[in-house]
Amino acid sequence: MDKTLEKTEIKESPAAPAQGGKLVISSSPHFLNTESIPKIMHTVVMALFPATAASVYFFGFRALLLILVCIGACLVTEYAFQKIRNKPVKIYDGSAAITGILLAFTLPPGFPIYGAILGSVFAIGVGKMLFGGLGYNIFNPALLGRAFLMATYPVLTTTWVEPRTVQKAVDAVSAATPLAMMKFEGKFAPLSDLFIGNVAGSLGETSVIAILIGGLYLRYKGYVNWKLPLGYLGTIAVFSGIFWLINPAKYPSPLFHVCAGGAMLAAWFMVTDMVTSPTTALGQWIFVICAGILAVIIRLFGGLPEGVMYSILFMNAFVPLLNKHTRPKVFGEGYKVQ
């Protein structure tokens, strides 16, 4: 044995002072912190408060009712599945509540309550519990629930009303979203209205400033990988900017694409989903770049004015492959032991 090692003093482990100064070897994880799933999920719920407040301000208490109904339906569905499968009940970890909030954020203010309940049941039951629960789902549950409602109630999910701030009558005024006006009428909404949220649209995709406040808070807490929102929004801006430079009269500016529709909400709260996004750095870049390009293609050349939902769900399906084929090479991997 090397004499240097013989003289090395093995200090007592601070984690186990009762071991008499012996070196303690245990299984991973070796680095522990105070983070937990409930803490992270509850922080995300807090980060969604500004967008929630903005939706209530612009669309009234009907928006709050829709959010509460989606949260309640998601919690009840998850509780029922966990009891039926004899699993520990963990509805208080906040994951089901986040699904309910995000699902409500993708719905128009006047969406029927029964439809919101049905979408919530599908989002949790099929989008999450069918795969095995939290951590096993392939697709974002809220977006999967929205896609189900889009196929089930195509008219109701595309019927919009003007915010209360621009209504001229007591009753709700039917209106087109900024993306629908761009696609079907060739009109571009003012960027100031998009930034503040004074436009027709889903509950959580109107006010850019409210979403940014919550997203930057998550980044401050270290729960958001900067590559994901920056890569997604940056790809949308760069790719849409190409068409804008070619024909600015026909195609909107990159800033319009970033601020309109669900791009900002998706970038901070859906693309960054820890379960349905890649874990490797290269995989994350491929994920957001492809999703951003798909979103712009659908917006400009597809049959629907919005492509954010389908772009993310499509790339969710490739996350297992991205994780597998973009793993960094382990030191010593590929060498045979003699």
N, C-alpha and C positions, 0 to 999 in steps of 0.2 A: 504493500500500500504506500502511496506517495506520502512523504513526511509532512507535506503541506496540509494534506487532508487530515493527517493525524492530529495536527495542532489546531485544526479548525474547531472553534467552539460552536456547538449546536445549541442555539438559544431556545428558550422556552417559547412555544407557540402562544401568541396572545389570545388566539381563539380557544385554546384548551390549556389553561393555566394549571389544571389539576393533573397533567400528564407527567409531572416530575421532570420537566426539562427534556423529554424525549421528542424526537421528530415525529410528527403525526402525518401520516399519508392517508388521504381519503379520496373518495371518488369525486368527480366533478359535480357541480361547478366549484371552482376554487376561489372565484371572485364573486362576492355577494354584495347586493345593494338593497335599497329599500323599495325598489320598483316592483310592481305587481300588476296583474291583469286588471283587477278592479280599479287600482289607482290610475292606470293609463286610460281606461275606458271612461272613468268619471271626469278626467281632465278633458277628454275629447268632448264629452257632453257639455262641459263648461265653455269650451271653445265654440260650440254651436249656439250659445246664448245670443251673441250679437245678431246673427242671421235670423234667429227666432224672433227677437224683438223687432227687427226690421220687417219681417213678414207680417207681424201683428199690426205694426204701424201702417203699412201700405194696404193690407187687405182686411183688417179688422179682426174681431175675435173668432170669426169663422176659421181663420188660419190656425189659431191656437187650438180650437176644437179638433181640427183635422190632425194636428200634431199629436195631441193627447190620445186621440182614438188609435192612431197608428202605434204609438208607444204601448198602450194598453193591450192591443191585439197581439203585438209581438211578444210581450211578456207572458200573456196567457198561453199562447201557442207553444212557446219554449217550455213553460212549466208543464204543460200537458204532455209534451213529448218526453221530457225527462222523467216524469212520474210513470208513464206507460212503459218506458224502457228500464225502469228501476235504476235510474242514474241519480247521482246527487243533484239536488235542485240548486242551480247557480244563476238564477235570473237576476240576482242583485249585483252581478259583476259589471253591469252596464252595457254589455255587448248588444243585447236585444233592444235596449233603449236607443242605442245609436242607430241600429237598423231602422227602427220606427221613425226616428227623427229624419234620417236621410231619405227614407221612402216618402214621407210627407213633403219633404223639400222638393221632390221631383214631380209633385202633383199640382194641378191648377187649384186655385182657392175654392172654386165651386164644385170640386169633385165630390160625388156622393159618399156618405159615410159608409154605406154597405160595401162600396167598391174599395174604400180604404181598408176596411177590415179584411176583405178577401185578399187584397194584395199583401197585407201584413202576414196573414196565415201562410200564403204561398212563399213569401220571402224567407220566413223562419223555417217552415216545415220542409219545403223542397230545397230552398237555397242554402240552408244551413244544417238542419238536423238530419236530413236524408243522407248527407255526406259523413255524419258522425259527430256533428257539433262544432263548437268553436275551435278553429285551428285546422280543420279538415276540409272545409268548404273550398271548392275551386273557384266559384264565381262570387262576386260581390252580392250579398243577399238583397240589399236594397235595390240595386240596379236590376237584379233578376226579377224582383217583385214588380218593378216599374215596367219591365219588358212584358211580363205576364198581363198586366193591366192594359198595356198598349195593344196587345193582341186581343184582349177580351172586350175592352171598351174603347175602341179607337176614336170615336167621336167625343166621348166624355174627357178623355185624356188630352185632347187637342182643342178644347173649348176654354178660351181665356177671357178674363175680365180686366178692365182697366183698374189700376190702383185707386184708392179712395181720394188720393191727392189730385187726381185729374178728372174725376167723375163730375159730371154736370147734373146728375139726377140722383134721386134716392136709390133707385134700382141699379143693379149691376149693369155695366155697359160692356157688351161683347167687343173684343178687340183682338188684334193679331200681335204676336210676339215680334220683337225686333228681327229675329231670324226669318220668321214667316214673311214679314214685310220686305226683307231683303231678297228672299228667294222668289216670291210670287208677285211682288209689286215693284221691285227695283228701288225701294226707298230705304234709306239708312237712318236709324234712330240716332239722336245726338249722343255723343259719348258721355256728356255730363249726366244725362238721365240714366244711362247704363251704370255709371259709377255710383250714383246715389241709390238707384233702385226704383226710379219713378217710371217704370215701364210694366207692361203686361208680361206675365210669365208664370212659371212655377213659384212656389213659396220661397224656396231657398236659392233661386238663381237670379234674383233681380238686383240686389244690392251688392256691388263688388266690394265696397268699403267694409261692409259688415263681415263678409267672408274673409277678407284679408286680415281683419283684426283677429279673428279666431285662428286662422291659419298661421299667422306670425307668432301667435301665442304658443301654439303647438311646437313651432320651430324653436322658440325660446326655451321651452321645456325639454327639448331634445327628442321629441317623439316623432318628428317628421324628418325624413331624409331629404335634404335639399335637392338632390338629383331629380327626384320624382316630380314635384310641382314645377320646378324650373325647366326640366326637360320637356314636360308635356306642354306647358304654355309656350315655351320657346319654340318648340317644333310647330305648334299651331301658328305662331306669329311668323316664323320664317317661311313656312310652306305657303301660307295664305298670302304673304307679302309678294311672292313670285307672281301670282295672278293679279294682285293689285298693281304691281309695276307694269304689267302687260296692258291692263285695261282698268284704270282706276274708276272709270264711269260705271263699269259693270260690276266689278268686284269690290267689296268693302276693304277697308284698311286692316292691317294686322291687329291694331288695337281694338277695333270693333269685334273681331273674332275672339280675342282674348276676354273681352268684357261681356259679350252677349251670350245668352243661353246658359248652359250648365258647365261651361269650360272652367270657370274659376272655382265653383263648388267641387267639381270632380277632381281638379288638380290638387286641392288641399285636403279633401276628406274621402276620396274614393280611390284615386290612383295610389295614394299613400297607405292604403289598407295593408296592414302588416301580414295578413293571411294570404291575400290574393295578389300580392305583388312579388316580384323576384327578390331573392336574397343576395344575389351576387351583383357586383358593381356593373359588369358588362351586361348582364341580363336586365338590369334596371334601365340602362340606357336604351337597349333594344326595345324594351317594353314601351317606354314613354314616346320614343321617336315613332315607332310604328303606330301606336294609338293616336298620336297627334296628327299624323298624316291621314289616317283613316277618318278621323273626325272632320277634317277639312274637305276631303273628297266627298263624303256623304253630304255635308252642308252645301257644297257648290254644285255637285253633279248627281246626287242621289234624289230619290223621290220624297225624302223627308227633309224639313228645314234644319233639323238637329241631328248630329251624329255622335255626340259625346257618349251616350249610353252604349250604343252598339260597338263603338271603338274600344271601350274598356272591357266589355264582356267578351268580345272577340279575342283580345289579347290575354284575358284571364285564362282562356283555354290553353295557351301556350306557356304559361308560367312553369309547370313541371318540366317541360322540355328545356326552357331557358335555364332553370336551376341546374339541370343535369349537364348540359353541354357548355355552360359558361363557368363551371367551377374552376377556381385557380388550382394549379397543379400543386399537390402536396409535396413537401420537401422529401426527396428520396423515392417518390412514386415512379414506377416504370423500371426500377432497377431490381434485379433478382438478388436475393441473399445467397451468398455462396456457402 
